[in-house]
């Protein structure tokens, strides 16, 4: 798969992610914040159980060889989904997405630079830093009047 196909795949999946908070918010009105997060992750878990059972790709038994920090992805996802449930109705989906993306991009820059969590280190360059700075500016502009609209 070409690098640009991967970019397109991520743009599409990012576009779909914009629906997650409003959908979970609608569910939250029926069942509550943490219950909505639980249901969201349970549905995802059931889908993945089905995919793993049908494809038999990989080896779940090897999880016993994983380091403790290898298991943090699910916890991070649960924290993010719960944060979106609190943020979306307060600052809107656009404000929530750009704020979350700004935090993700700033940390991604550090992960790439220092090669944390097993990723190969990549040097900082002007284009990458400028992109993160511009995203931070977008976050500020998009959320500028958030408190005044509420």
N, C-alpha and C positions, 0 to 999 in steps of 0.2 A: 504494500500500500504506500503510495507516494506521500511525502510530508504534507502536500496541499490537500490531499484527500483526508488526512488526519485532521487538518485544520477545519475543513468543511464538516467533518463528523462532530468535532467539538462545538462548532457554531450551532449546528442543529441540536445537539444534546443540551447546549446552554439555553437555546430558545425554548426547548421543552421544559427545562428547569424553572423557567419563569412561571409556569403553571403550578408548580408544586406548592408554593406558599398559599396562593388563593384557594387551591383545592383543599389543602390541609386546614386553612382558616375556616372554610365552610364546614368541614368535618368537626373542627373545634367547637363550633357553635352548637353542635349536637351532643358532643361527648366530653369536651374539656381539653386543655392544652396537652398534658402529658399522655392522656388517653389517645388523642389524635396522633401524637408522635409514635406511640406504641402500635397503633393500628397501621400507620404508614409503613413502619419498619416490618411489621408482621406480614403485610401484603408483599413487600419486596422480598422478604425472606422466603415466603412460600413460592414466589416466582423463581427465585434462585435455586431452591430445592428441586423444583421441577426441571429447570435447565440442567443442573448438575446430574440429576437422575437420568435424563434423556441423553445427554452427551457423554457422560462418564469421562469428561476431560479432567485431567489432573489427578491428584490423590489426596483426599481429605485427611487420610491417616498421617500424612507428613506434618500436620499442624502441631503435633507434639514436639517437632524439631524447631518450631518457630520461637523467636525471642518474644518476650512480653510486649515489647513495643510494636511488634508486627500486628497485634490484635487491637490496636487503638483506632483503626480506621472506622469501625462501627460506632465507637464511642464518639468520635469526632463528628460523624454523620448525625448521630442522635442529638448532639449539642447544637449543630447547625440547624437541623429541622426545627427543633424547639425554639431556637432564637428567631427563626423566620416566622414562626407562629406569633411571637410577641411583636416583631418588628413590622410585618406587612400592614396590619391595620393602623399602625401609628405613623409610619413614614411612607407608606405606599410600596407597591411592588418594585417600582423603578428605583426608589431611594434605597430600599432594602437590598436589591440585587447589586447596585453599584457600590454600596458600602461593603457588602460581603465580598464582592470581587476585588475591591481595593485592598482589603485585609489579606485576601488570598494571594493577590499579586505581589504585595510587599513581602509576604513570607516566602512566596515562591522564588523571588529574586534572591533572598538570603539562602534558601535551600540550594538553588542552582550555584550560587557563588561559593558556598562552603562545602557542598557535597554532603549535606546532612542526610540521614536516614537511607544511606546506601545509594544515593543518586550520584552520578558522575559530576564533578565540579565543572562549572562553566564560568569563564571570566565575565565580569561586568563589562558592558559596553554602553556607549552613549544612547543608542537606540532603545535598548531595554530599559535603562534607567528613565529616559525621557517618556517612554510609554507608561511606566508606573506613575511618574509625576503627573502626566496628563490625566490618567485615570483618577488620581487623587483630586485633581482640580475638578474633574467631572463630578466626583462624589460631593464635593463642597457645593458646586453650583446646583446640582440636582436637589440637594437637601437644604439649601440656603434658607428657604422660607418655611420649612417644615413645621416649626413651632408656631408660626403665625397662622397657618392654615388649620391647625387642629382645633 
